[in-house]
Amino acid sequence: MNSEPNRLVSRRGLLRAGASLVLAAALTPPSARAAPPTEYRLVAAHARARLGGLDRLETDVWTYNGKVPGSVVRLHQGEPARLIVENRLDQETTVHWHGIRLPNAMDGVPGLTQPPIKPGESFVYEFTPPDAGTFWYHPHANSLEQLGRGLAGAVIVEERESVAVDRDLLWLLCDWRLTDRGEIASRFGNRMEAAMSGRVGNTVTLNGRASEAEPFRAGERVRLRLVNASLARIMALRFEGHRPTVIAIDGQPCDPHEPEHGRILLGPAMRVDIVLNLEGEPGRRYDVVDDFYAGLSYRLTQIAYDSRPPIRGRFLDPSIELPRNPLPEPELALAERHTLTLQGGMMSMAGTAGMGGMMGGGGSMMGMGRDAVWSINGMSMAGDGHAGMEPALALKRGRSVVLELRNESAWWHPMHFHGHSLRVLSRNGKPVPHSQWQDTVLMAPKDAVEVAFVADNPGDWMLHCHVMDHQMSGMMTVLRVA
């Protein structure tokens, strides 16, 4: 789908995109602006897929370009991109380019940063990605259902210089709630689930299918990009018989390190890049297990070695360190400090009080703005984003900021901040090692996490929980940079 001519963009869509070009130009170096943009077209439409494998029933899904997951968008660091999104659904949509530091008008939040893309219309997103790494794209309109029915895809922004691996692989992981007939279960937005852990599915796919095994060869060194595109499922992956090295989190390089307790923790919307040195025995299989939920561990897939001899005897270098992205380093001594407190849900006073009258006749979310389950600093913003959202914080452009995120609830929350990356400083008073930057910070119950950033990207930016039920039922706010 790369470099396809644009014949379906409406005049209105072109005018909307043009309004952002002044800001885009301000963030783009002259050398990048002179280069022709990398162009993709993404068509949101209905399709069918065999999520359980070739011998299983087909499922009605919503797709980009007829595929689950959608087409991989491959861009280059510092080079312009032009992404044409055509809406062939029967409802409005947008696309959010998750984790990419881009102009506010390109962020894909309906009402807040752009009008929604109506059925039959198109919208042109144009930006120049400043950071190399693993990102992804998904809707920000009717997010719970549109993402839950399959609208998601990966964005890979290539480094300027190649990384010394034998293969660069993507595993986009997603869970689905399927019926016995293989269809996606309806009743999105169950209030009881929204007040707890959200809509966790019963089927997990790897690149759009349930995976029995993934092929490898002994002696390979592989870069594996892990993306969790689930609505609510948190994953903790163990690669049995192997010692993965984490080299990037949420697209941002970190100090190479082995994950704590050998488990790679992936909240919804998080990405982790690892290096796998394939030192297993030819012909053997090794399990990849997700054991995040106590008593509910399962085999995600297997590393399946073919029978050929290793391609190399041993690995001379223990790991790979990626070049750092041009993130502005916050000045902690001069930073302004704020606290954002996460509250609500079942097993809390706010959640229990809010449960009265939440259930509609079909068990779906009714009047989310009136019956919010979650709050940030006592304020609930339900839905996907809209015009007139008042900011919880107004930050002066260029200032260093330290945020203390406090989870006073009994549930996990992957907190995502649009338009910026956050330096993770401490968790529950202990310094966080390995120079970790994230745009989605996973918070356990009662966690207190300090993050820092430079408010250098102007606009109204959403901060919300990426358990989509939690976002839709109130755990969302706006930070204004001006």
TIGU-632124 format. One record per residue (C-alpha): x, y, z. Coordinates in pm, 1 decimal, decimal comma. Example, Ala and Ser with C-alpha at 12.3 -4.5 7.8 and 13.67 -1.06 7.14 Angstrom:
// TIGU-632124
[pt [1230,0; -450,0; 780,0]]
[pt [1367,0; -106,0; 714,0]]
***
This chain:
// TIGU-632124
[pt [0,0; 0,0; 0,0]]
[pt [304,7; 226,2; 1,5]]
[pt [315,9; 530,4; -229,6]]
[pt [-38,7; 472,2; -358,3]]
[pt [-188,1; 778,0; -534,4]]
[pt [-457,6; 961,4; -342,2]]
[pt [-787,4; 968,1; -533,1]]
[pt [-1037,4; 937,3; -250,0]]
[pt [-950,9; 1224,4; -16,7]]
[pt [-1239,4; 1467,2; 20,8]]
[pt [-1187,5; 1839,1; -17,3]]
[pt [-1292,2; 1881,3; 346,4]]
[pt [-1028,9; 1628,5; 454,5]]
[pt [-759,3; 1812,7; 264,6]]
[pt [-857,7; 2142,5; 421,6]]
[pt [-847,5; 1990,5; 769,5]]
[pt [-501,8; 1848,9; 709,1]]
[pt [-375,5; 2172,7; 560,8]]
[pt [-458,5; 2358,5; 879,5]]
[pt [-190,5; 2160,1; 1060,1]]
[pt [91,1; 2215,2; 811,1]]
[pt [215,2; 2539,1; 965,9]]
[pt [266,1; 2363,6; 1299,1]]
[pt [413,1; 2057,5; 1130,0]]
[pt [663,5; 2275,7; 945,8]]
[pt [771,4; 2437,6; 1270,5]]
[pt [862,6; 2096,3; 1414,7]]
[pt [1032,2; 1964,9; 1100,2]]
[pt [1394,4; 2039,0; 1004,0]]
[pt [1448,4; 2188,6; 655,0]]
[pt [1632,1; 1879,8; 529,3]]
[pt [1334,9; 1657,4; 617,4]]
[pt [1081,8; 1897,0; 465,0]]
[pt [1265,5; 1880,2; 133,1]]
[pt [1229,4; 1501,7; 110,5]]
[pt [919,6; 1348,2; -51,5]]
[pt [691,0; 1200,2; 211,1]]
[pt [642,2; 830,9; 266,0]]
[pt [276,2; 773,6; 181,4]]
[pt [26,1; 512,1; 294,6]]
[pt [-345,5; 471,4; 254,3]]
[pt [-537,5; 298,9; 534,4]]
[pt [-898,0; 199,0; 465,4]]
[pt [-1112,7; 123,2; 769,7]]
[pt [-1374,5; -132,1; 664,8]]
[pt [-1549,3; -456,8; 753,4]]
[pt [-1384,9; -790,1; 669,8]]
[pt [-1359,5; -1148,4; 795,0]]
[pt [-1063,5; -1326,7; 954,5]]
[pt [-980,6; -1668,3; 1096,5]]
[pt [-851,1; -1556,2; 1434,2]]
[pt [-824,0; -1909,7; 1568,3]]
[pt [-626,2; -2041,6; 1269,2]]
[pt [-698,5; -2173,9; 920,1]]
[pt [-912,1; -2462,1; 1048,7]]
[pt [-1135,0; -2239,6; 1265,3]]
[pt [-1448,1; -2038,4; 1198,7]]
[pt [-1427,9; -1697,4; 1035,8]]
[pt [-1502,8; -1388,7; 1243,6]]
[pt [-1653,1; -1058,1; 1134,3]]
[pt [-1388,7; -796,0; 1213,2]]
[pt [-1318,3; -429,6; 1147,0]]
[pt [-988,7; -381,4; 968,8]]
[pt [-739,1; -147,2; 810,2]]
[pt [-681,0; -255,4; 449,6]]
[pt [-876,0; -577,7; 502,4]]
[pt [-623,8; -726,7; 746,6]]
[pt [-596,7; -797,9; 1119,8]]
[pt [-376,5; -639,5; 1231,5]]
[pt [-373,9; -357,4; 979,2]]
[pt [-91,1; -287,8; 737,0]]
[pt [244,6; -226,1; 903,0]]
[pt [332,1; 138,6; 847,3]]
[pt [709,2; 170,6; 801,5]]
[pt [849,0; 520,8; 830,0]]
[pt [1196,3; 669,5; 861,8]]
[pt [1323,2; 881,1; 1145,9]]
[pt [1326,0; 1249,5; 1056,1]]
[pt [1150,9; 1198,2; 721,2]]
[pt [796,9; 1322,2; 644,4]]
[pt [499,4; 1088,2; 626,5]]
[pt [160,6; 1128,0; 462,4]]
[pt [-109,8; 889,4; 582,6]]
[pt [-449,7; 890,0; 412,7]]
[pt [-725,8; 733,0; 623,7]]
[pt [-1048,9; 645,3; 444,9]]
[pt [-1355,4; 555,1; 651,0]]
[pt [-1576,7; 283,2; 501,2]]
[pt [-1738,6; 198,4; 834,6]]
[pt [-2094,2; 299,7; 917,5]]
[pt [-1979,2; 521,9; 1205,1]]
[pt [-1730,7; 802,6; 1262,6]]
[pt [-1367,1; 724,1; 1332,7]]
[pt [-1020,3; 879,7; 1369,4]]
[pt [-666,1; 742,7; 1394,6]]
[pt [-431,8; 810,0; 1686,2]]
[pt [-60,9; 751,8; 1616,7]]
[pt [20,5; 612,4; 1956,9]]
[pt [352,4; 721,2; 2107,8]]
[pt [468,0; 941,7; 1819,9]]
[pt [560,6; 1297,2; 1914,0]]
[pt [372,4; 1486,5; 1644,1]]
[pt [181,2; 1815,3; 1599,3]]
[pt [-136,1; 1835,6; 1806,4]]
[pt [-361,0; 1864,5; 1499,9]]
[pt [-242,4; 1520,5; 1387,1]]
[pt [-312,7; 1342,3; 1717,9]]
[pt [-646,9; 1192,9; 1613,6]]
[pt [-870,9; 1281,7; 1910,2]]
[pt [-1220,8; 1367,6; 1782,6]]
[pt [-1338,1; 1713,1; 1878,3]]
[pt [-1024,6; 1791,4; 2074,9]]
[pt [-772,9; 1789,5; 1786,6]]
[pt [-978,4; 1719,9; 1472,2]]
[pt [-1335,2; 1663,7; 1353,6]]
[pt [-1419,1; 1292,9; 1333,2]]
[pt [-1390,5; 1123,7; 995,6]]
[pt [-1746,0; 1059,1; 883,9]]
[pt [-1847,6; 748,9; 687,7]]
[pt [-1739,6; 788,2; 326,1]]
[pt [-1487,1; 1061,7; 406,9]]
[pt [-1108,6; 1067,9; 438,1]]
[pt [-852,4; 1255,9; 641,5]]
[pt [-484,2; 1318,3; 566,8]]
[pt [-239,3; 1291,9; 855,5]]
[pt [99,5; 1449,8; 790,8]]
[pt [391,7; 1456,7; 1031,4]]
[pt [763,0; 1386,1; 1058,2]]
[pt [848,9; 1130,0; 1328,6]]
[pt [1142,4; 1258,0; 1535,8]]
[pt [1200,1; 924,4; 1709,6]]
[pt [1289,8; 581,6; 1578,5]]
[pt [1116,0; 290,3; 1744,9]]
[pt [804,6; 74,3; 1774,4]]
[pt [471,0; 257,0; 1781,0]]
[pt [116,2; 169,5; 1675,4]]
[pt [-207,1; 318,4; 1545,0]]
[pt [-570,2; 273,8; 1646,4]]
[pt [-898,9; 467,5; 1655,8]]
[pt [-986,0; 730,1; 1913,3]]
[pt [-1359,3; 730,5; 1831,7]]
[pt [-1584,6; 469,0; 1988,4]]
[pt [-1247,9; 334,5; 2101,3]]
[pt [-1375,9; 44,2; 2305,3]]
[pt [-1569,6; -119,1; 2022,6]]
[pt [-1354,7; -15,1; 1726,2]]
[pt [-1031,8; -139,5; 1884,6]]
[pt [-1213,7; -441,9; 2025,0]]
[pt [-1331,9; -539,5; 1675,8]]
[pt [-982,2; -527,6; 1528,1]]
[pt [-881,9; -175,2; 1426,0]]
[pt [-512,4; -165,1; 1513,6]]
[pt [-177,2; -176,2; 1338,9]]
[pt [192,0; -122,4; 1403,4]]
[pt [408,8; 174,6; 1310,0]]
[pt [780,4; 101,5; 1281,3]]
[pt [1004,1; 405,8; 1250,7]]
[pt [1340,3; 285,9; 1121,9]]
[pt [1666,8; 404,1; 1273,7]]
[pt [1895,8; 601,5; 1047,8]]
[pt [2151,8; 320,0; 1069,9]]
[pt [2066,7; -48,9; 1060,6]]
[pt [2076,1; -256,4; 1378,9]]
[pt [2303,0; -561,9; 1383,5]]
[pt [2047,6; -844,2; 1398,8]]
[pt [1968,7; -1130,8; 1165,7]]
[pt [1594,8; -1058,8; 1163,3]]
[pt [1364,6; -779,9; 1281,1]]
[pt [1027,2; -930,3; 1381,7]]
[pt [696,0; -786,6; 1499,0]]
[pt [455,2; -962,8; 1734,5]]
[pt [137,3; -757,6; 1765,9]]
[pt [-57,0; -925,2; 2045,9]]
[pt [-428,7; -884,8; 2101,1]]
[pt [-704,5; -1061,2; 2286,1]]
[pt [-1061,3; -1109,0; 2172,6]]
[pt [-1383,5; -1212,2; 2338,8]]
[pt [-1532,1; -1471,6; 2103,0]]
[pt [-1856,6; -1665,5; 2122,4]]
[pt [-1888,4; -2040,1; 2060,0]]
[pt [-1969,8; -1952,5; 1700,0]]
[pt [-1643,7; -1765,3; 1657,8]]
[pt [-1800,3; -1419,2; 1650,1]]
[pt [-1695,0; -1122,7; 1860,2]]
[pt [-1917,1; -1102,6; 2165,8]]
[pt [-2136,7; -793,4; 2176,5]]
[pt [-2223,0; -592,0; 2489,1]]
[pt [-1916,7; -367,3; 2477,1]]
[pt [-1908,5; -137,9; 2776,4]]
[pt [-2035,7; -360,7; 3055,5]]
[pt [-2050,0; -137,4; 3361,3]]
[pt [-1946,7; -402,1; 3607,4]]
[pt [-1634,1; -480,4; 3402,3]]
[pt [-1562,5; -110,7; 3362,4]]
[pt [-1548,4; -76,3; 3740,7]]
[pt [-1295,7; -359,2; 3762,4]]
[pt [-1031,1; -482,1; 3518,4]]
[pt [-1211,0; -407,1; 3191,4]]
[pt [-1303,4; -634,5; 2900,7]]
[pt [-1050,2; -919,7; 2904,7]]
[pt [-1096,6; -1162,8; 2616,2]]
[pt [-1081,0; -1541,1; 2588,9]]
[pt [-864,7; -1572,5; 2276,0]]
[pt [-516,0; -1425,5; 2227,3]]
[pt [-369,7; -1374,9; 1881,1]]
[pt [-18,1; -1307,8; 1754,6]]
[pt [-24,4; -1100,3; 1436,1]]
[pt [-393,0; -1175,5; 1392,5]]
[pt [-405,1; -1550,5; 1458,5]]
[pt [-374,8; -1794,6; 1745,2]]
[pt [-14,9; -1916,9; 1722,8]]
[pt [99,2; -2273,7; 1783,4]]
[pt [464,6; -2201,6; 1705,3]]
[pt [691,7; -1941,8; 1546,3]]
[pt [990,3; -2059,0; 1335,3]]
[pt [1350,4; -1978,6; 1427,6]]
[pt [1697,8; -2110,1; 1352,1]]
[pt [1966,6; -2181,6; 1608,2]]
[pt [2235,5; -1915,7; 1623,3]]
[pt [2011,5; -1631,6; 1506,4]]
[pt [2004,6; -1296,2; 1679,5]]
[pt [1656,5; -1147,1; 1650,8]]
[pt [1507,3; -811,6; 1736,1]]
[pt [1153,3; -882,0; 1849,5]]
[pt [907,0; -592,1; 1872,0]]
[pt [624,5; -673,6; 2115,0]]
[pt [304,4; -466,5; 2097,8]]
[pt [6,6; -520,1; 2330,7]]
[pt [-302,5; -402,6; 2139,7]]
[pt [-553,6; -552,1; 2384,8]]
[pt [-841,9; -358,9; 2535,7]]
[pt [-755,1; -457,5; 2892,0]]
[pt [-535,9; -769,3; 2912,0]]
[pt [-200,9; -721,7; 3087,1]]
[pt [67,7; -970,0; 2983,8]]
[pt [379,4; -1103,3; 3155,6]]
[pt [578,2; -1303,4; 2901,2]]
[pt [838,4; -1567,0; 2986,9]]
[pt [1060,3; -1707,6; 2710,8]]
[pt [1145,7; -2048,9; 2850,0]]
[pt [1502,5; -2159,0; 2786,1]]
[pt [1605,2; -1809,8; 2673,4]]
[pt [1726,2; -1483,6; 2828,3]]
[pt [1572,7; -1189,3; 2640,9]]
[pt [1735,4; -849,6; 2669,7]]
[pt [1513,6; -540,7; 2676,4]]
[pt [1653,7; -268,9; 2449,0]]
[pt [1357,9; -29,0; 2416,3]]
[pt [1030,0; 47,5; 2594,9]]
[pt [744,1; 228,9; 2421,8]]
[pt [969,8; 300,9; 2127,3]]
[pt [1240,7; 468,4; 2336,1]]
[pt [1582,9; 300,9; 2374,5]]
[pt [1687,9; 213,8; 2728,5]]
[pt [1997,0; 63,8; 2888,3]]
[pt [1997,3; -300,7; 2774,7]]
[pt [1887,5; -524,6; 3061,5]]
[pt [1723,8; -853,7; 3141,9]]
[pt [1364,8; -812,5; 3259,9]]
[pt [1290,2; -845,8; 3630,2]]
[pt [1219,8; -1209,2; 3724,3]]
[pt [1260,8; -1295,1; 3355,7]]
[pt [908,7; -1168,6; 3274,7]]
[pt [836,9; -896,9; 3020,0]]
[pt [547,9; -691,5; 3155,4]]
[pt [320,7; -547,3; 2886,0]]
[pt [17,5; -341,1; 2978,7]]
[pt [-236,4; -249,1; 2711,0]]
[pt [-79,1; -10,2; 2454,2]]
[pt [276,8; -77,1; 2575,1]]
[pt [558,3; -186,4; 2347,5]]
[pt [883,1; -357,8; 2441,0]]
[pt [1169,1; -433,7; 2200,4]]
[pt [1387,7; -726,3; 2298,3]]
[pt [1692,1; -900,5; 2157,7]]
[pt [1672,6; -1279,8; 2154,2]]
[pt [1990,6; -1477,2; 2109,1]]
[pt [1863,6; -1811,0; 1974,9]]
[pt [2085,9; -2053,9; 2161,8]]
[pt [1842,2; -2344,5; 2192,0]]
[pt [1884,4; -2689,3; 2042,6]]
[pt [1801,3; -2743,9; 1674,6]]
[pt [1471,7; -2928,8; 1636,9]]
[pt [1344,0; -2837,8; 1985,8]]
[pt [1051,2; -2619,7; 2088,8]]
[pt [1040,8; -2378,1; 2381,9]]
[pt [724,6; -2230,2; 2532,3]]
[pt [645,3; -1859,7; 2547,5]]
[pt [409,7; -1828,8; 2845,1]]
[pt [191,5; -1544,1; 2967,9]]
[pt [146,8; -1584,9; 3342,9]]
[pt [34,5; -1239,6; 3454,4]]
[pt [-299,9; -1349,5; 3600,9]]
[pt [-260,3; -1585,5; 3896,8]]
[pt [-381,7; -1933,4; 3811,1]]
[pt [-460,2; -1840,3; 3449,4]]
[pt [-126,3; -1884,6; 3274,2]]
[pt [-133,9; -2010,8; 2915,9]]
[pt [107,1; -2078,3; 2631,7]]
[pt [109,6; -1786,3; 2390,1]]
[pt [321,3; -1971,1; 2133,2]]
[pt [640,6; -2174,3; 2102,1]]
[pt [985,6; -2091,0; 1971,0]]
[pt [1026,7; -2369,9; 1716,3]]
[pt [1383,9; -2438,2; 1602,7]]
[pt [1429,6; -2604,8; 1267,8]]
[pt [1670,0; -2896,5; 1242,5]]
[pt [1951,5; -2712,8; 1064,3]]
[pt [2280,8; -2652,4; 1247,4]]
[pt [2337,2; -2311,1; 1411,4]]
[pt [2432,2; -2025,9; 1182,5]]
[pt [2703,7; -1919,6; 1428,2]]
[pt [2885,2; -2080,1; 1715,5]]
[pt [2848,7; -1813,8; 1982,8]]
[pt [2757,1; -1451,8; 2031,3]]
[pt [3058,4; -1228,0; 2080,9]]
[pt [2860,6; -926,7; 2206,5]]
[pt [2614,6; -988,1; 2487,7]]
[pt [2362,8; -733,9; 2362,9]]
[pt [2279,6; -438,3; 2142,6]]
[pt [2238,6; -77,0; 2249,3]]
[pt [2015,8; 135,3; 2028,5]]
[pt [2099,7; 499,2; 1949,4]]
[pt [1903,6; 737,3; 2170,6]]
[pt [1625,2; 951,5; 2030,1]]
[pt [1635,8; 1333,6; 2052,1]]
[pt [1427,5; 1362,6; 2369,1]]
[pt [1470,3; 1683,5; 2568,1]]
[pt [1610,6; 1606,0; 2913,0]]
[pt [1404,9; 1764,1; 3193,8]]
[pt [1586,2; 1985,5; 3446,0]]
[pt [1467,3; 1825,9; 3766,2]]
[pt [1599,8; 2097,3; 3997,1]]
[pt [1395,7; 2362,2; 3814,8]]
[pt [1091,3; 2151,8; 3734,5]]
[pt [740,0; 2243,3; 3842,3]]
[pt [568,8; 1960,0; 4027,0]]
[pt [212,7; 1831,1; 4014,9]]
[pt [18,9; 1531,0; 4143,5]]
[pt [-246,1; 1339,0; 3952,0]]
[pt [-448,5; 1099,8; 4167,0]]
[pt [-634,9; 804,7; 4014,3]]
[pt [-949,7; 706,9; 4198,8]]
[pt [-1266,9; 501,6; 4161,8]]
[pt [-1370,3; 157,4; 4050,8]]
[pt [-1516,7; -133,4; 4236,8]]
[pt [-1389,7; -180,3; 4592,7]]
[pt [-1354,8; 193,7; 4642,7]]
[pt [-1591,0; 450,2; 4788,1]]
[pt [-1616,9; 636,5; 4456,9]]
[pt [-1669,7; 319,6; 4255,8]]
[pt [-1928,4; 177,1; 4493,5]]
[pt [-2125,3; 501,3; 4504,0]]
[pt [-2112,7; 526,1; 4126,5]]
[pt [-2252,4; 177,0; 4067,1]]
[pt [-2610,9; 282,3; 4142,9]]
[pt [-2805,5; 318,7; 3818,5]]
[pt [-2507,7; 228,5; 3598,4]]
[pt [-2659,2; -71,9; 3430,2]]
[pt [-2884,4; -12,7; 3132,6]]
[pt [-3136,6; -271,9; 3026,5]]
[pt [-2878,9; -449,1; 2807,2]]
[pt [-2594,9; -421,7; 3056,2]]
[pt [-2416,2; -157,5; 2849,3]]
[pt [-2274,7; 178,8; 2950,7]]
[pt [-2549,4; 435,8; 2970,8]]
[pt [-2480,8; 805,3; 3014,6]]
[pt [-2107,9; 774,9; 3076,9]]
[pt [-2072,0; 1141,3; 3158,6]]
[pt [-2343,4; 1117,1; 3423,9]]
[pt [-2233,6; 790,5; 3579,5]]
[pt [-1854,9; 797,7; 3563,1]]
[pt [-1678,6; 519,3; 3748,8]]
[pt [-1325,7; 664,3; 3754,0]]
[pt [-1167,5; 1003,8; 3811,8]]
[pt [-835,0; 1188,4; 3800,1]]
[pt [-798,9; 1452,0; 4071,9]]
[pt [-1169,0; 1414,2; 4139,8]]
[pt [-1269,3; 1498,4; 3781,6]]
[pt [-1415,7; 1249,2; 3532,8]]
[pt [-1396,8; 1286,7; 3154,0]]
[pt [-1581,6; 1005,3; 2982,8]]
[pt [-1579,6; 889,9; 2622,1]]
[pt [-1312,2; 946,3; 2357,6]]
[pt [-1242,8; 1318,8; 2369,7]]
[pt [-1445,3; 1620,9; 2268,5]]
[pt [-1429,7; 1995,9; 2224,8]]
[pt [-1424,7; 2204,7; 2538,1]]
[pt [-1246,0; 1954,6; 2762,4]]
[pt [-1101,7; 2163,4; 3046,3]]
[pt [-737,4; 2085,1; 3126,2]]
[pt [-641,0; 1946,6; 3462,8]]
[pt [-306,9; 2126,7; 3425,5]]
[pt [-192,6; 2422,1; 3216,0]]
[pt [181,1; 2399,2; 3149,6]]
[pt [405,6; 2666,8; 3005,2]]
[pt [576,4; 2557,1; 2687,4]]
[pt [940,9; 2466,8; 2741,8]]
[pt [909,8; 2407,8; 3117,1]]
[pt [1037,1; 2093,1; 3285,2]]
[pt [760,9; 1910,4; 3469,5]]
[pt [758,8; 1633,6; 3729,6]]
[pt [430,1; 1448,2; 3768,1]]
[pt [352,4; 1223,2; 4059,3]]
[pt [94,3; 966,9; 3950,0]]
[pt [-83,3; 811,9; 4249,5]]
[pt [-307,8; 509,5; 4204,8]]
[pt [-549,1; 504,0; 4496,7]]
[pt [-764,7; 235,5; 4336,3]]
[pt [-753,6; -143,4; 4368,8]]
[pt [-694,7; -196,5; 3994,5]]
[pt [-411,9; -172,5; 3739,9]]
[pt [-394,4; 125,8; 3504,6]]
[pt [-166,3; 176,7; 3200,0]]
[pt [-159,6; 558,1; 3190,0]]
[pt [-92,1; 700,5; 2843,0]]
[pt [14,9; 1061,0; 2775,4]]
[pt [-26,9; 1188,7; 2419,9]]
[pt [237,9; 1389,0; 2236,2]]
[pt [524,8; 1334,9; 2481,5]]
[pt [751,5; 1069,5; 2627,2]]
[pt [800,5; 1052,0; 3002,3]]
[pt [1124,7; 980,7; 3188,0]]
[pt [1027,1; 734,0; 3462,6]]
[pt [1210,5; 846,4; 3774,7]]
[pt [1082,5; 638,5; 4064,1]]
[pt [821,5; 386,0; 4170,2]]
[pt [703,0; 382,7; 4530,6]]
[pt [1004,7; 585,5; 4634,5]]
[pt [1265,3; 364,5; 4464,1]]
[pt [1461,0; 490,3; 4162,2]]
[pt [1370,2; 322,1; 3831,6]]
[pt [1688,9; 194,2; 3662,6]]
[pt [1796,1; 156,3; 3299,1]]
[pt [1709,7; 511,6; 3181,5]]
[pt [1351,0; 428,1; 3090,9]]
[pt [1127,0; 661,6; 2890,0]]
[pt [764,5; 564,5; 2832,5]]
[pt [441,8; 707,4; 2696,7]]
[pt [230,4; 441,4; 2871,5]]
[pt [316,0; 384,1; 3237,7]]
[pt [168,8; 70,3; 3393,9]]
[pt [60,0; 131,6; 3751,3]]
[pt [-22,3; -142,9; 3999,3]]
[pt [-282,2; -88,4; 4273,7]]
[pt [-161,9; 171,1; 4525,6]]
[pt [145,1; 255,9; 4316,1]]
[pt [303,2; 601,1; 4325,3]]
[pt [517,3; 675,0; 4018,6]]
[pt [720,7; 988,9; 3945,2]]
[pt [775,9; 1084,2; 3581,7]]
[pt [937,7; 1388,3; 3422,0]]
[pt [923,7; 1554,8; 3082,5]]
[pt [976,9; 1883,6; 2902,5]]
[pt [646,6; 2037,5; 2793,7]]
[pt [780,8; 2125,9; 2450,2]]
[pt [487,9; 2019,2; 2229,3]]
[pt [206,3; 2278,4; 2230,9]]
[pt [-159,7; 2183,3; 2238,9]]
[pt [-426,7; 2011,4; 2445,5]]
[pt [-307,3; 1656,6; 2509,8]]
[pt [-503,2; 1366,7; 2651,6]]
[pt [-378,9; 1167,2; 2946,9]]
[pt [-587,8; 857,2; 3010,8]]
[pt [-592,4; 495,0; 3116,3]]
[pt [-549,8; 260,0; 2821,0]]
[pt [-777,5; -1,9; 2967,9]]
[pt [-1041,1; 123,8; 2730,4]]
[pt [-1332,9; 60,7; 2966,8]]
[pt [-1157,8; 280,3; 3223,7]]
[pt [-1099,2; 562,8; 2975,7]]
[pt [-1457,6; 551,5; 2851,3]]
[pt [-1591,7; 561,1; 3207,1]]
[pt [-1399,3; 860,7; 3332,9]]
[pt [-1023,7; 799,4; 3372,6]]
[pt [-917,4; 1068,9; 3129,6]]
[pt [-803,9; 1427,5; 3147,4]]
[pt [-627,6; 1692,7; 2940,2]]
[pt [-292,7; 1862,6; 2996,4]]
[pt [-253,2; 2192,5; 2812,8]]
[pt [87,5; 2308,5; 2687,1]]
[pt [95,3; 2670,3; 2572,0]]
***
